[in-house]
Amino acid sequence: MPTFRYPCPGCRTTNSLHDADCEFEGVSWPTVEKAYTDLLSVLSAEPDGLSEAALRDAIPADWGGLHKAALGALRRDQRVVEDGDRLRLLTAAEFKELVSEPTREPMRTVYEHGSVPGCHDNAVFAMVAWYEMVGLSWPETRENVIEWLRESGAWDRGGFEESTPEELVDAKRHVYDEGYGWKEKGQSAKRVIERHI
């Protein structure tokens, strides 16, 4: 089941060590976490959603820049969606279904076209990192990446050192465990893929 780690809405760190240029540098981890829990506690109590104004009024703390940024992060990560004029927290099942297929670039291109020789390492790295970032467990990540390798045709195109997709994905477990980012590797893979399509 997808988990959520309360990333800083400025730099996405999951501890008190923010990036130097982060607008929330110096904000303690418990304060960041509280902004999210303020939002999520209200949204989870309203399964049909509520307007943003009602959300601001309902949180148990003063609405500020951190709350606004945390809500923006929840929306960007598609944990919270607009349903008409209401904001609604997706259920775990809805979220898992939604994130199984990346919809934003560069990951959409990597997912839709699959890896090609010359970018296999970057593409597989990016897919593992993507699923880790959206909160899937390692078994869910592993299953999704193996399925992607097969269904996208990447495995059939060849060029892998490993003998099976399972072996390849298992060799990238460190990417998941260390929480590496997906964007740079995804952009590199996308550039190579676009030359082949």
Z-matrix of the N, CA and C atoms (Angstrom, degrees):
N
C 1 1.448
C 2 1.533 1 108.89
N 3 1.337 2 119.60 1 137.29
C 4 1.450 3 121.40 2 -179.54
C 5 1.531 4 111.92 3 -59.69
N 6 1.318 5 114.68 4 137.85
C 7 1.454 6 120.57 5 177.31
C 8 1.518 7 108.58 6 -111.11
N 9 1.316 8 116.09 7 167.98
C 10 1.458 9 119.89 8 -179.84
C 11 1.513 10 108.58 9 -132.23
N 12 1.337 11 117.40 10 134.22
C 13 1.456 12 121.38 11 -172.86
C 14 1.523 13 113.98 12 -111.48
N 15 1.302 14 119.90 13 11.05
C 16 1.464 15 123.23 14 178.43
C 17 1.529 16 112.79 15 53.76
N 18 1.322 17 118.78 16 61.79
C 19 1.459 18 119.45 17 179.77
C 20 1.522 19 111.68 18 -70.36
N 21 1.321 20 116.30 19 147.39
C 22 1.459 21 119.50 20 174.63
C 23 1.524 22 107.49 21 -55.96
N 24 1.326 23 118.50 22 130.21
C 25 1.463 24 119.43 23 -179.05
C 26 1.522 25 113.42 24 -69.90
N 27 1.334 26 117.32 25 -9.91
C 28 1.456 27 120.27 26 177.89
C 29 1.511 28 113.36 27 -93.03
N 30 1.343 29 117.18 28 -47.95
C 31 1.468 30 120.12 29 -174.38
C 32 1.526 31 113.75 30 -124.26
N 33 1.323 32 117.51 31 -1.57
C 34 1.467 33 125.15 32 176.92
C 35 1.524 34 114.22 33 69.94
N 36 1.330 35 118.76 34 11.90
C 37 1.459 36 119.33 35 174.96
C 38 1.524 37 108.54 36 -66.15
N 39 1.322 38 115.91 37 154.21
C 40 1.467 39 119.53 38 177.16
C 41 1.525 40 110.30 39 -115.59
N 42 1.326 41 115.50 40 33.11
C 43 1.463 42 121.51 41 173.28
C 44 1.533 43 108.52 42 -153.67
N 45 1.305 44 117.51 43 -173.49
C 46 1.471 45 120.57 44 -176.29
C 47 1.527 46 113.99 45 -79.33
N 48 1.320 47 118.96 46 0.19
C 49 1.465 48 122.32 47 -179.23
C 50 1.530 49 109.49 48 -94.70
N 51 1.316 50 115.78 49 86.81
C 52 1.458 51 122.19 50 -178.96
C 53 1.523 52 110.67 51 -77.63
N 54 1.343 53 115.67 52 159.94
C 55 1.458 54 120.21 53 171.52
C 56 1.526 55 107.97 54 -62.98
N 57 1.321 56 116.59 55 151.29
C 58 1.469 57 121.46 56 -176.00
C 59 1.521 58 112.67 57 -59.60
N 60 1.324 59 117.98 58 -32.63
C 61 1.458 60 120.22 59 -177.65
C 62 1.536 61 112.97 60 -97.72
N 63 1.321 62 117.31 61 11.22
C 64 1.463 63 121.47 62 -178.82
C 65 1.529 64 109.95 63 -71.57
N 66 1.326 65 116.53 64 135.01
C 67 1.465 66 119.78 65 179.88
C 68 1.521 67 112.19 66 -66.30
N 69 1.333 68 117.59 67 -15.06
C 70 1.459 69 121.02 68 179.25
C 71 1.533 70 112.46 69 -106.85
N 72 1.337 71 116.26 70 16.28
C 73 1.460 72 120.73 71 176.56
C 74 1.534 73 108.21 72 -54.93
N 75 1.322 74 115.86 73 132.53
C 76 1.453 75 120.91 74 -179.12
C 77 1.519 76 113.76 75 93.46
N 78 1.338 77 117.16 76 -12.86
C 79 1.464 78 120.42 77 176.45
C 80 1.522 79 107.48 78 -79.43
N 81 1.321 80 116.37 79 127.43
C 82 1.468 81 120.09 80 -176.93
C 83 1.524 82 111.10 81 -68.49
N 84 1.317 83 113.89 82 154.95
C 85 1.456 84 119.93 83 -179.80
C 86 1.535 85 112.07 84 -58.80
N 87 1.326 86 119.15 85 -45.21
C 88 1.472 87 118.41 86 178.42
C 89 1.537 88 113.19 87 -59.08
N 90 1.322 89 117.85 88 -31.52
C 91 1.464 90 120.87 89 178.67
C 92 1.528 91 110.50 90 -69.41
N 93 1.332 92 116.82 91 -42.02
C 94 1.465 93 120.81 92 176.95
C 95 1.529 94 109.17 93 -62.48
N 96 1.309 95 116.34 94 -48.36
C 97 1.460 96 121.38 95 -179.38
C 98 1.533 97 111.24 96 -59.46
N 99 1.326 98 116.75 97 -39.77
C 100 1.466 99 120.74 98 -179.74
C 101 1.527 100 111.56 99 -64.99
N 102 1.326 101 117.57 100 -37.67
C 103 1.468 102 119.92 101 178.03
C 104 1.532 103 109.93 102 -59.49
N 105 1.334 104 116.02 103 -44.45
C 106 1.463 105 119.30 104 177.76
C 107 1.528 106 111.55 105 -65.21
N 108 1.322 107 116.74 106 -46.26
C 109 1.470 108 118.52 107 -177.62
C 110 1.523 109 111.12 108 -65.70
N 111 1.333 110 118.57 109 -32.73
C 112 1.462 111 120.69 110 173.59
C 113 1.530 112 109.63 111 -56.12
N 114 1.321 113 115.91 112 -48.40
C 115 1.465 114 121.31 113 -177.96
C 116 1.528 115 111.65 114 -68.48
N 117 1.326 116 115.31 115 -48.78
C 118 1.459 117 119.86 116 -174.44
C 119 1.522 118 112.65 117 -67.77
N 120 1.332 119 117.40 118 -33.33
C 121 1.468 120 119.06 119 179.24
C 122 1.526 121 110.89 120 -65.71
N 123 1.319 122 116.82 121 -38.16
C 124 1.466 123 119.98 122 178.22
C 125 1.527 124 110.16 123 -72.45
N 126 1.328 125 117.12 124 -47.13
C 127 1.468 126 120.46 125 -178.09
C 128 1.528 127 112.08 126 -63.88
N 129 1.321 128 117.94 127 -37.58
C 130 1.466 129 119.86 128 -178.89
C 131 1.526 130 111.54 129 -70.08
N 132 1.316 131 117.99 130 -23.37
C 133 1.470 132 121.47 131 177.96
C 134 1.528 133 111.92 132 -82.48
N 135 1.319 134 117.14 133 -8.53
C 136 1.472 135 122.48 134 -178.42
C 137 1.529 136 109.57 135 -123.05
N 138 1.334 137 118.56 136 77.08
C 139 1.470 138 120.35 137 -174.84
C 140 1.532 139 114.02 138 -59.09
N 141 1.327 140 117.70 139 -24.47
C 142 1.468 141 120.26 140 177.90
C 143 1.522 142 112.11 141 -87.08
N 144 1.333 143 116.57 142 -3.43
C 145 1.451 144 121.63 143 178.74
C 146 1.517 145 112.46 144 86.77
N 147 1.321 146 114.33 145 175.25
C 148 1.463 147 121.38 146 177.03
C 149 1.513 148 108.78 147 -155.70
N 150 1.309 149 116.07 148 163.27
C 151 1.462 150 119.92 149 -178.45
C 152 1.529 151 109.27 150 -68.69
N 153 1.323 152 115.66 151 160.69
C 154 1.462 153 119.16 152 178.45
C 155 1.522 154 110.80 153 -63.01
N 156 1.311 155 117.28 154 -37.16
C 157 1.469 156 120.48 155 178.63
C 158 1.526 157 110.32 156 -63.98
N 159 1.321 158 117.62 157 -42.34
C 160 1.469 159 121.03 158 178.20
C 161 1.529 160 110.55 159 -66.00
N 162 1.318 161 116.41 160 -36.22
C 163 1.468 162 120.01 161 177.07
C 164 1.523 163 110.13 162 -63.24
N 165 1.341 164 116.52 163 -47.32
C 166 1.469 165 120.31 164 179.05
C 167 1.527 166 110.71 165 -58.20
N 168 1.316 167 117.08 166 -41.41
C 169 1.462 168 120.91 167 -179.49
C 170 1.525 169 112.66 168 -70.31
N 171 1.328 170 117.17 169 -28.12
C 172 1.465 171 121.14 170 -172.83
C 173 1.529 172 114.64 171 -88.51
N 174 1.331 173 117.47 172 -18.66
C 175 1.469 174 116.61 173 -178.03
C 176 1.526 175 109.30 174 -69.14
N 177 1.336 176 116.08 175 147.18
C 178 1.462 177 119.77 176 -174.13
C 179 1.526 178 114.89 177 -79.25
N 180 1.306 179 118.61 178 10.58
C 181 1.468 180 122.14 179 -179.78
C 182 1.525 181 108.75 180 -133.77
N 183 1.319 182 115.80 181 169.16
C 184 1.461 183 119.48 182 176.06
C 185 1.523 184 109.31 183 -67.71
N 186 1.328 185 115.94 184 131.15
C 187 1.463 186 121.87 185 178.16
C 188 1.522 187 107.90 186 -68.35
N 189 1.317 188 116.46 187 130.52
C 190 1.451 189 119.97 188 179.37
C 191 1.516 190 111.09 189 -144.03
N 192 1.326 191 115.12 190 -170.62
C 193 1.460 192 121.26 191 -178.43
C 194 1.516 193 113.25 192 -60.65
N 195 1.326 194 116.94 193 -35.33
C 196 1.461 195 120.04 194 179.73
C 197 1.530 196 110.58 195 -68.37
N 198 1.329 197 117.92 196 -41.51
C 199 1.461 198 120.69 197 177.00
C 200 1.532 199 110.42 198 -63.19
N 201 1.313 200 116.04 199 -44.32
C 202 1.468 201 120.41 200 -179.82
C 203 1.529 202 110.44 201 -61.80
N 204 1.333 203 116.64 202 -44.05
C 205 1.458 204 120.22 203 179.83
C 206 1.528 205 111.15 204 -67.83
N 207 1.330 206 117.46 205 -38.56
C 208 1.472 207 120.56 206 178.51
C 209 1.529 208 110.06 207 -64.04
N 210 1.337 209 117.33 208 -40.74
C 211 1.458 210 120.10 209 176.58
C 212 1.530 211 109.85 210 -63.78
N 213 1.319 212 117.45 211 -41.07
C 214 1.466 213 120.65 212 176.37
C 215 1.519 214 111.70 213 -59.66
N 216 1.329 215 117.18 214 -41.38
C 217 1.468 216 121.00 215 178.44
C 218 1.524 217 110.63 216 -65.51
N 219 1.321 218 117.45 217 -42.30
C 220 1.466 219 120.86 218 178.09
C 221 1.529 220 111.26 219 -61.75
N 222 1.321 221 116.43 220 -36.02
C 223 1.463 222 120.16 221 178.40
C 224 1.529 223 110.77 222 -72.92
N 225 1.338 224 117.30 223 -45.04
C 226 1.471 225 120.88 224 178.51
C 227 1.520 226 111.39 225 -59.90
N 228 1.329 227 116.05 226 -40.45
C 229 1.467 228 120.61 227 -179.29
C 230 1.524 229 111.87 228 -81.24
N 231 1.310 230 116.23 229 1.72
C 232 1.458 231 124.02 230 176.65
C 233 1.529 232 113.13 231 62.58
N 234 1.325 233 116.27 232 28.96
C 235 1.466 234 121.14 233 171.59
C 236 1.527 235 109.00 234 -80.21
N 237 1.340 236 115.47 235 -33.18
C 238 1.456 237 122.68 236 177.57
C 239 1.523 238 107.02 237 -118.69
N 240 1.327 239 116.12 238 132.11
C 241 1.463 240 120.70 239 -178.61
C 242 1.524 241 109.62 240 -123.76
N 243 1.316 242 114.95 241 157.71
C 244 1.457 243 120.13 242 174.24
C 245 1.514 244 107.88 243 -86.98
N 246 1.300 245 115.06 244 128.45
C 247 1.459 246 122.08 245 178.51
C 248 1.520 247 105.74 246 -123.92
N 249 1.333 248 115.54 247 88.90
C 250 1.465 249 120.20 248 -170.92
C 251 1.519 250 108.39 249 71.59
N 252 1.324 251 117.33 250 -124.00
C 253 1.464 252 120.66 251 178.58
C 254 1.531 253 111.38 252 -100.37
N 255 1.328 254 115.49 253 16.26
C 256 1.459 255 120.28 254 -177.14
C 257 1.530 256 110.66 255 -116.93
N 258 1.318 257 115.49 256 150.11
C 259 1.458 258 122.32 257 173.78
C 260 1.522 259 107.20 258 -98.31
N 261 1.335 260 115.64 259 133.90
C 262 1.453 261 119.73 260 -177.09
C 263 1.519 262 110.28 261 -133.81
N 264 1.322 263 116.28 262 134.99
C 265 1.456 264 122.91 263 175.21
C 266 1.518 265 108.06 264 -78.98
N 267 1.325 266 117.25 265 125.41
C 268 1.457 267 119.97 266 178.15
C 269 1.523 268 110.36 267 -69.17
N 270 1.309 269 116.17 268 147.15
C 271 1.462 270 120.01 269 172.33
C 272 1.533 271 107.71 270 -71.42
N 273 1.312 272 116.52 271 164.30
C 274 1.473 273 120.41 272 178.92
C 275 1.523 274 110.70 273 -58.69
N 276 1.317 275 117.58 274 -41.54
C 277 1.466 276 120.85 275 -179.52
C 278 1.530 277 111.15 276 -66.00
N 279 1.331 278 117.20 277 -42.29
C 280 1.468 279 120.65 278 178.47
C 281 1.522 280 110.55 279 -62.70
N 282 1.330 281 116.28 280 -43.05
C 283 1.455 282 120.33 281 -178.44
C 284 1.522 283 110.96 282 -65.66
N 285 1.315 284 117.12 283 -44.78
C 286 1.472 285 121.13 284 -179.60
C 287 1.524 286 110.17 285 -59.77
N 288 1.314 287 117.11 286 -42.93
C 289 1.463 288 121.14 287 178.34
C 290 1.528 289 110.40 288 -64.08
N 291 1.310 290 117.16 289 -42.43
C 292 1.460 291 122.44 290 -178.19
C 293 1.524 292 112.33 291 -64.15
N 294 1.330 293 117.27 292 -44.05
C 295 1.466 294 119.67 293 -173.76
C 296 1.519 295 113.41 294 -86.00
N 297 1.329 296 117.97 295 -5.59
C 298 1.462 297 118.29 296 -179.95
C 299 1.527 298 111.32 297 -65.17
N 300 1.334 299 117.23 298 -21.05
C 301 1.459 300 121.74 299 177.29
C 302 1.524 301 108.98 300 -127.09
N 303 1.351 302 117.90 301 105.32
C 304 1.471 303 120.49 302 -177.92
C 305 1.528 304 112.00 303 -58.12
N 306 1.338 305 115.06 304 138.87
C 307 1.471 306 119.78 305 -177.38
C 308 1.519 307 113.17 306 -115.20
N 309 1.338 308 118.62 307 -6.31
C 310 1.462 309 118.93 308 -179.78
C 311 1.530 310 109.69 309 -113.64
N 312 1.313 311 113.21 310 151.61
C 313 1.463 312 120.11 311 -178.38
C 314 1.521 313 110.03 312 -75.33
N 315 1.302 314 117.47 313 150.95
C 316 1.462 315 129.41 314 2.13
C 317 1.527 316 113.86 315 -83.88
N 318 1.325 317 117.25 316 -4.19
C 319 1.459 318 120.03 317 -172.92
C 320 1.529 319 113.19 318 -67.46
N 321 1.320 320 117.70 319 -28.65
C 322 1.462 321 119.16 320 178.64
C 323 1.530 322 110.50 321 -61.49
N 324 1.335 323 117.39 322 -45.13
C 325 1.468 324 121.01 323 179.01
C 326 1.519 325 110.54 324 -63.91
N 327 1.328 326 117.58 325 -45.17
C 328 1.467 327 121.22 326 179.44
C 329 1.529 328 109.62 327 -60.11
N 330 1.320 329 116.96 328 -44.71
C 331 1.463 330 120.98 329 -178.49
C 332 1.530 331 111.70 330 -67.54
N 333 1.321 332 117.24 331 -47.44
C 334 1.460 333 120.91 332 -174.56
C 335 1.521 334 113.25 333 -68.55
N 336 1.326 335 117.52 334 -38.06
C 337 1.464 336 120.28 335 -174.45
C 338 1.515 337 113.40 336 -100.38
N 339 1.314 338 117.36 337 -17.11
C 340 1.455 339 120.04 338 -178.98
C 341 1.510 340 111.54 339 76.30
N 342 1.290 341 115.05 340 168.46
C 343 1.454 342 121.25 341 -179.21
C 344 1.522 343 110.59 342 -76.53
N 345 1.323 344 114.77 343 154.63
C 346 1.462 345 121.83 344 175.20
C 347 1.527 346 107.58 345 -129.68
N 348 1.347 347 117.45 346 157.74
C 349 1.464 348 118.55 347 177.51
C 350 1.531 349 110.39 348 -53.76
N 351 1.301 350 115.61 349 135.64
C 352 1.455 351 121.76 350 -177.80
C 353 1.514 352 112.85 351 106.59
N 354 1.340 353 116.54 352 -14.46
C 355 1.462 354 118.75 353 178.48
C 356 1.521 355 112.51 354 -139.60
N 357 1.333 356 117.17 355 12.46
C 358 1.464 357 120.05 356 -176.33
C 359 1.529 358 112.37 357 -54.10
N 360 1.321 359 117.16 358 -48.35
C 361 1.463 360 119.53 359 -177.21
C 362 1.525 361 110.86 360 -60.89
N 363 1.334 362 117.01 361 -48.01
C 364 1.464 363 120.53 362 179.89
C 365 1.524 364 112.18 363 -64.17
N 366 1.329 365 117.61 364 -41.01
C 367 1.460 366 120.74 365 -177.66
C 368 1.521 367 111.75 366 -66.72
N 369 1.318 368 117.64 367 -46.41
C 370 1.466 369 120.56 368 -179.42
C 371 1.526 370 109.64 369 -67.56
N 372 1.327 371 116.60 370 -42.14
C 373 1.474 372 121.13 371 176.14
C 374 1.533 373 109.41 372 -55.18
N 375 1.344 374 116.16 373 -49.27
C 376 1.468 375 120.89 374 -177.30
C 377 1.524 376 111.55 375 -63.20
N 378 1.330 377 117.77 376 -40.96
C 379 1.468 378 119.88 377 -179.91
C 380 1.528 379 111.03 378 -65.20
N 381 1.327 380 117.85 379 -43.79
C 382 1.467 381 120.75 380 178.08
C 383 1.532 382 109.33 381 -62.12
N 384 1.335 383 116.69 382 -46.15
C 385 1.465 384 120.71 383 -178.75
C 386 1.532 385 111.37 384 -64.54
N 387 1.321 386 117.54 385 -36.73
C 388 1.464 387 121.53 386 178.39
C 389 1.527 388 110.80 387 -60.31
N 390 1.329 389 115.66 388 -52.11
C 391 1.466 390 119.39 389 -177.56
C 392 1.526 391 111.64 390 -65.52
N 393 1.325 392 117.20 391 -32.64
C 394 1.468 393 119.50 392 175.53
C 395 1.524 394 109.32 393 -66.29
N 396 1.338 395 116.68 394 -43.34
C 397 1.461 396 121.24 395 -177.53
C 398 1.521 397 111.75 396 -62.60
N 399 1.333 398 117.54 397 -38.60
C 400 1.461 399 119.22 398 -178.88
C 401 1.523 400 112.74 399 -80.58
N 402 1.335 401 116.70 400 -2.91
C 403 1.457 402 119.80 401 170.99
C 404 1.510 403 116.79 402 98.47
N 405 1.339 404 118.21 403 14.31
C 406 1.453 405 118.26 404 176.16
C 407 1.520 406 110.01 405 -75.43
N 408 1.315 407 116.74 406 149.37
C 409 1.466 408 121.68 407 176.69
C 410 1.524 409 109.00 408 -68.88
N 411 1.345 410 117.11 409 166.88
C 412 1.463 411 119.03 410 176.95
C 413 1.528 412 111.52 411 -59.82
N 414 1.348 413 120.83 412 -46.68
C 415 1.473 414 118.15 413 178.63
C 416 1.534 415 113.11 414 -59.42
N 417 1.335 416 117.72 415 -38.11
C 418 1.468 417 120.67 416 177.32
C 419 1.517 418 111.06 417 -67.36
N 420 1.334 419 116.78 418 -42.23
C 421 1.465 420 121.41 419 178.19
C 422 1.521 421 109.74 420 -61.22
N 423 1.326 422 116.14 421 -49.38
C 424 1.463 423 121.91 422 -179.47
C 425 1.524 424 110.45 423 -56.08
N 426 1.332 425 116.63 424 -48.72
C 427 1.464 426 121.84 425 -179.35
C 428 1.533 427 111.22 426 -60.66
N 429 1.336 428 117.32 427 -45.25
C 430 1.466 429 121.04 428 -179.33
C 431 1.521 430 112.26 429 -64.73
N 432 1.332 431 117.97 430 -41.45
C 433 1.472 432 120.30 431 -177.84
C 434 1.524 433 110.43 432 -70.67
N 435 1.325 434 117.67 433 -40.46
C 436 1.470 435 120.68 434 177.43
C 437 1.530 436 109.57 435 -62.02
N 438 1.326 437 116.74 436 -45.69
C 439 1.467 438 121.09 437 178.27
C 440 1.522 439 110.76 438 -60.55
N 441 1.347 440 116.86 439 -42.59
C 442 1.469 441 121.20 440 178.74
C 443 1.532 442 110.68 441 -61.76
N 444 1.333 443 117.52 442 -43.81
C 445 1.464 444 120.36 443 179.78
C 446 1.527 445 111.07 444 -57.77
N 447 1.317 446 115.66 445 -41.27
C 448 1.469 447 119.84 446 -177.94
C 449 1.532 448 111.76 447 -76.44
N 450 1.339 449 116.23 448 -50.50
C 451 1.466 450 119.53 449 -173.37
C 452 1.526 451 113.70 450 -71.14
N 453 1.328 452 117.76 451 -28.45
C 454 1.469 453 120.49 452 179.50
C 455 1.524 454 112.13 453 -79.77
N 456 1.325 455 116.88 454 -11.62
C 457 1.455 456 120.80 455 -177.14
C 458 1.516 457 113.63 456 86.68
N 459 1.326 458 117.29 457 -1.08
C 460 1.466 459 120.57 458 -178.07
C 461 1.525 460 111.59 459 -60.31
N 462 1.327 461 116.86 460 -43.66
C 463 1.469 462 118.90 461 -178.00
C 464 1.524 463 110.53 462 -64.63
N 465 1.327 464 117.55 463 -40.08
C 466 1.465 465 121.23 464 -179.50
C 467 1.530 466 112.27 465 -68.32
N 468 1.328 467 117.60 466 -25.01
C 469 1.469 468 120.00 467 177.69
C 470 1.522 469 111.62 468 -70.24
N 471 1.323 470 117.09 469 -20.68
C 472 1.451 471 121.24 470 175.92
C 473 1.515 472 113.67 471 78.32
N 474 1.328 473 114.71 472 -171.93
C 475 1.453 474 120.98 473 179.71
C 476 1.517 475 113.33 474 96.34
N 477 1.318 476 117.03 475 9.70
C 478 1.467 477 121.03 476 179.61
C 479 1.523 478 109.76 477 -99.42
N 480 1.320 479 117.13 478 143.94
C 481 1.457 480 121.70 479 176.46
C 482 1.520 481 111.82 480 -76.56
N 483 1.322 482 116.70 481 -31.83
C 484 1.455 483 121.68 482 -177.27
C 485 1.529 484 110.21 483 -74.20
N 486 1.332 485 116.14 484 156.88
C 487 1.465 486 119.68 485 -175.89
C 488 1.524 487 113.51 486 -89.91
N 489 1.329 488 118.10 487 -15.64
C 490 1.462 489 120.98 488 178.55
C 491 1.531 490 109.34 489 -142.65
N 492 1.338 491 117.45 490 156.64
C 493 1.470 492 119.68 491 174.88
C 494 1.528 493 111.42 492 -59.85
N 495 1.328 494 116.81 493 -36.08
C 496 1.463 495 120.78 494 179.56
C 497 1.532 496 111.12 495 -61.42
N 498 1.320 497 115.67 496 -43.65
C 499 1.472 498 120.38 497 179.17
C 500 1.536 499 110.11 498 -63.80
N 501 1.313 500 116.92 499 -41.48
C 502 1.458 501 121.73 500 179.25
C 503 1.527 502 111.13 501 -61.40
N 504 1.329 503 116.64 502 -49.21
C 505 1.465 504 120.47 503 -177.65
C 506 1.524 505 110.07 504 -66.77
N 507 1.314 506 117.66 505 -40.53
C 508 1.467 507 120.24 506 178.52
C 509 1.527 508 111.63 507 -60.56
N 510 1.339 509 116.49 508 -31.87
C 511 1.467 510 120.53 509 178.05
C 512 1.530 511 111.97 510 -70.15
N 513 1.333 512 117.45 511 -15.11
C 514 1.472 513 121.76 512 178.76
C 515 1.526 514 111.81 513 -101.05
N 516 1.306 515 118.35 514 12.44
C 517 1.467 516 121.34 515 -179.61
C 518 1.530 517 111.30 516 -56.93
N 519 1.338 518 117.04 517 -34.46
C 520 1.472 519 120.39 518 -179.44
C 521 1.530 520 111.69 519 -60.97
N 522 1.326 521 117.53 520 -31.55
C 523 1.463 522 121.15 521 178.01
C 524 1.523 523 108.88 522 -62.16
N 525 1.321 524 115.61 523 -43.95
C 526 1.465 525 121.19 524 178.46
C 527 1.526 526 110.59 525 -66.25
N 528 1.324 527 116.44 526 -48.93
C 529 1.467 528 120.88 527 -175.58
C 530 1.522 529 112.77 528 -63.64
N 531 1.324 530 117.39 529 -35.26
C 532 1.464 531 121.31 530 -177.75
C 533 1.526 532 113.07 531 -87.29
N 534 1.336 533 117.25 532 -10.70
C 535 1.459 534 120.22 533 178.52
C 536 1.522 535 113.39 534 68.10
N 537 1.339 536 116.79 535 36.71
C 538 1.457 537 120.22 536 178.68
C 539 1.526 538 110.56 537 -64.10
N 540 1.313 539 116.52 538 152.47
C 541 1.458 540 121.43 539 177.96
C 542 1.518 541 112.18 540 -75.99
N 543 1.320 542 115.97 541 159.58
C 544 1.455 543 122.32 542 -176.37
C 545 1.522 544 113.23 543 -104.99
N 546 1.323 545 117.97 544 -21.04
C 547 1.461 546 120.56 545 -166.45
C 548 1.537 547 113.70 546 -64.17
N 549 1.314 548 117.28 547 -51.42
C 550 1.472 549 119.55 548 -177.09
C 551 1.525 550 111.37 549 -61.96
N 552 1.326 551 116.44 550 -46.90
C 553 1.471 552 120.26 551 179.65
C 554 1.522 553 110.21 552 -65.31
N 555 1.329 554 117.06 553 -38.22
C 556 1.457 555 120.70 554 177.90
C 557 1.513 556 112.15 555 -63.79
N 558 1.332 557 117.25 556 -41.42
C 559 1.466 558 120.84 557 178.71
C 560 1.525 559 110.77 558 -65.33
N 561 1.334 560 116.40 559 -41.50
C 562 1.471 561 119.84 560 178.20
C 563 1.522 562 110.72 561 -62.65
N 564 1.335 563 116.89 562 -44.79
C 565 1.468 564 120.56 563 179.44
C 566 1.528 565 110.44 564 -64.20
N 567 1.316 566 117.67 565 -41.99
C 568 1.466 567 121.59 566 -178.82
C 569 1.523 568 111.00 567 -59.47
N 570 1.338 569 117.28 568 -42.15
C 571 1.470 570 120.24 569 179.80
C 572 1.528 571 111.18 570 -59.07
N 573 1.328 572 117.29 571 -43.38
C 574 1.469 573 120.99 572 -179.79
C 575 1.521 574 110.00 573 -69.29
N 576 1.311 575 117.25 574 -44.37
C 577 1.475 576 121.32 575 -179.50
C 578 1.522 577 110.75 576 -59.63
N 579 1.341 578 117.25 577 -43.67
C 580 1.469 579 120.61 578 -178.48
C 581 1.527 580 112.51 579 -63.10
N 582 1.312 581 118.01 580 -24.86
C 583 1.468 582 120.30 581 176.45
C 584 1.533 583 111.07 582 -74.61
N 585 1.336 584 116.85 583 -17.98
C 586 1.459 585 121.66 584 -177.83
C 587 1.526 586 114.00 585 -101.42
N 588 1.332 587 117.37 586 -8.00
C 589 1.480 588 117.46 587 -177.61
C 590 1.518 589 111.06 588 -104.32
